[in-house]
Amino acid sequence: MKYEMRQSRDGVIRIIDQTPRATDGGFLSALPGASETLVWFMRTMACVWVAKGLFNWAVLMGLNPRFGDFTMLPRALQTTIVFFAGADLLAAIGMWLAAPWGGVLWLLCAGIEAISPLLGGRAAMLGMVGVGLNLTLIAAYFTLKWRADQERR
């Protein structure tokens, strides 16, 4: 049993029982809650974003022969690669820690990647499949975040 003491504004102290609710032991009771699912989603995205950041660094240092010489790429694509080489790794750190700033930075990175084809074809590294995937991941994040907030209430 877990008890918590709370004091109201008028000075009355109440003891609140925080005993976990009894479950029927069915299948649904074994599933993780929305908060735990959100943390695992954020950590999975952190692993993916580390890989993306390292890929951008490989392009930047010329280790990826598919892109050739970095200095010969269009200026807009160079700017995109340099930005995401740093921002993706920072977002991955924040997402792994499940910090609010990590989610914000990840949303910024995923959002910019999703709209980059609209900003100019020479700045986009992703095709339409990548844009759709980023938008789906953003929607999944907001859904999980909303469910976790509802679960805390």
ChimeraX attribute file (.defattr): number of C-alpha atoms within 10 A of each C-alpha:
attribute: neighborCount
match mode: 1-to-1
recipient: residues
	/A:1	6
	/A:2	8
	/A:3	10
	/A:4	9
	/A:5	9
	/A:6	12
	/A:7	10
	/A:8	8
	/A:9	7
	/A:10	6
	/A:11	8
	/A:12	8
	/A:13	11
	/A:14	11
	/A:15	10
	/A:16	11
	/A:17	11
	/A:18	10
	/A:19	9
	/A:20	8
	/A:21	6
	/A:22	7
	/A:23	9
	/A:24	8
	/A:25	8
	/A:26	8
	/A:27	7
	/A:28	10
	/A:29	11
	/A:30	9
	/A:31	10
	/A:32	10
	/A:33	13
	/A:34	19
	/A:35	18
	/A:36	13
	/A:37	16
	/A:38	22
	/A:39	19
	/A:40	15
	/A:41	18
	/A:42	23
	/A:43	19
	/A:44	14
	/A:45	19
	/A:46	26
	/A:47	16
	/A:48	14
	/A:49	25
	/A:50	18
	/A:51	15
	/A:52	17
	/A:53	24
	/A:54	16
	/A:55	17
	/A:56	23
	/A:57	18
	/A:58	17
	/A:59	21
	/A:60	19
	/A:61	11
	/A:62	15
	/A:63	15
	/A:64	15
	/A:65	10
	/A:66	8
	/A:67	13
	/A:68	13
	/A:69	14
	/A:70	19
	/A:71	10
	/A:72	9
	/A:73	13
	/A:74	11
	/A:75	13
	/A:76	14
	/A:77	17
	/A:78	17
	/A:79	13
	/A:80	18
	/A:81	23
	/A:82	15
	/A:83	14
	/A:84	22
	/A:85	22
	/A:86	14
	/A:87	18
	/A:88	25
	/A:89	22
	/A:90	19
	/A:91	28
	/A:92	27
	/A:93	21
	/A:94	21
	/A:95	27
	/A:96	19
	/A:97	16
	/A:98	18
	/A:99	14
	/A:100	11
	/A:101	15
	/A:102	20
	/A:103	21
	/A:104	14
	/A:105	18
	/A:106	26
	/A:107	19
	/A:108	15
	/A:109	18
	/A:110	22
	/A:111	15
	/A:112	18
	/A:113	23
	/A:114	23
	/A:115	15
	/A:116	19
	/A:117	17
	/A:118	11
	/A:119	13
	/A:120	11
	/A:121	13
	/A:122	15
	/A:123	19
	/A:124	20
	/A:125	14
	/A:126	16
	/A:127	13
	/A:128	10
	/A:129	10
	/A:130	14
	/A:131	21
	/A:132	13
	/A:133	13
	/A:134	21
	/A:135	18
	/A:136	11
	/A:137	16
	/A:138	17
	/A:139	12
	/A:140	14
	/A:141	18
	/A:142	13
	/A:143	14
	/A:144	19
	/A:145	17
	/A:146	14
	/A:147	16
	/A:148	18
	/A:149	12
	/A:150	11
	/A:151	11
	/A:152	8
	/A:153	5
